[in-house]
Amino acid sequence: MLQLFCILSILFISFRLSIYCLCFFLQIAV
């Protein structure tokens, strides 16, 4: 159970970081 929670948290953090980087890249592109 704990391993599943750790995997989900890591995926969520990487998902947030990818969205943040994408928005940052779009701001530079515009």
Backbone as CSV, one residue per row, in Angstrom:
resi,resn,N_x,N_y,N_z,CA_x,CA_y,CA_z,C_x,C_y,C_z
1,MET,0.835,-1.202,0.000,0.000,0.000,0.000,0.870,1.253,0.000
2,LEU,1.909,1.220,0.815,2.789,2.389,0.912,3.544,2.606,-0.399
3,GLN,3.947,1.508,-1.048,4.663,1.632,-2.327,3.750,2.243,-3.382
4,LEU,2.471,1.850,-3.372,1.517,2.394,-4.330,1.345,3.894,-4.114
5,PHE,1.276,4.299,-2.849,1.131,5.719,-2.530,2.360,6.502,-2.987
6,CYS,3.544,5.925,-2.787,4.781,6.593,-3.210,4.819,6.733,-4.731
7,ILE,4.415,5.689,-5.447,4.413,5.736,-6.913,3.425,6.783,-7.412
8,LEU,2.241,6.831,-6.796,1.229,7.807,-7.211,1.696,9.229,-6.928
9,SER,2.341,9.441,-5.791,2.820,10.780,-5.451,3.923,11.223,-6.412
10,ILE,4.810,10.288,-6.774,5.885,10.621,-7.722,5.303,10.944,-9.096
11,LEU,4.306,10.174,-9.531,3.666,10.443,-10.814,2.953,11.785,-10.791
12,PHE,2.300,12.093,-9.669,1.573,13.359,-9.551,2.537,14.536,-9.584
13,ILE,3.655,14.421,-8.870,4.651,15.496,-8.844,5.262,15.692,-10.232
14,SER,5.579,14.603,-10.920,6.166,14.724,-12.258,5.146,15.299,-13.232
15,PHE,3.862,14.965,-13.023,2.808,15.513,-13.872,2.686,17.015,-13.654
16,ARG,2.734,17.460,-12.397,2.666,18.883,-12.091,3.870,19.614,-12.688
17,LEU,5.053,19.017,-12.577,6.259,19.645,-13.104,6.201,19.748,-14.624
18,SER,5.674,18.726,-15.286,5.594,18.760,-16.743,4.620,19.851,-17.201
19,ILE,3.508,20.015,-16.475,2.542,21.067,-16.824,3.173,22.439,-16.588
20,TYR,3.906,22.580,-15.476,4.553,23.850,-15.168,5.587,24.209,-16.240
21,CYS,6.377,23.228,-16.653,7.386,23.464,-17.691,6.712,23.806,-19.020
22,LEU,5.605,23.151,-19.317,4.889,23.407,-20.562,4.344,24.840,-20.575
23,CYS,3.748,25.274,-19.470,3.229,26.650,-19.383,4.377,27.661,-19.501
24,PHE,5.505,27.356,-18.862,6.665,28.247,-18.918,7.181,28.353,-20.347
25,PHE,7.227,27.225,-21.057,7.696,27.202,-22.440,6.729,27.972,-23.340
26,LEU,5.424,27.836,-23.089,4.428,28.555,-23.886,4.538,30.058,-23.659
27,GLN,4.831,30.477,-22.436,4.995,31.907,-22.150,6.187,32.466,-22.915
28,ILE,7.273,31.682,-22.979,8.464,32.138,-23.714,8.170,32.166,-25.216
29,ALA,7.427,31.166,-25.694,7.119,31.093,-27.125,6.241,32.280,-27.548
30,VAL,5.317,32.668,-26.667,4.437,33.795,-27.001,5.212,35.078,-26.743
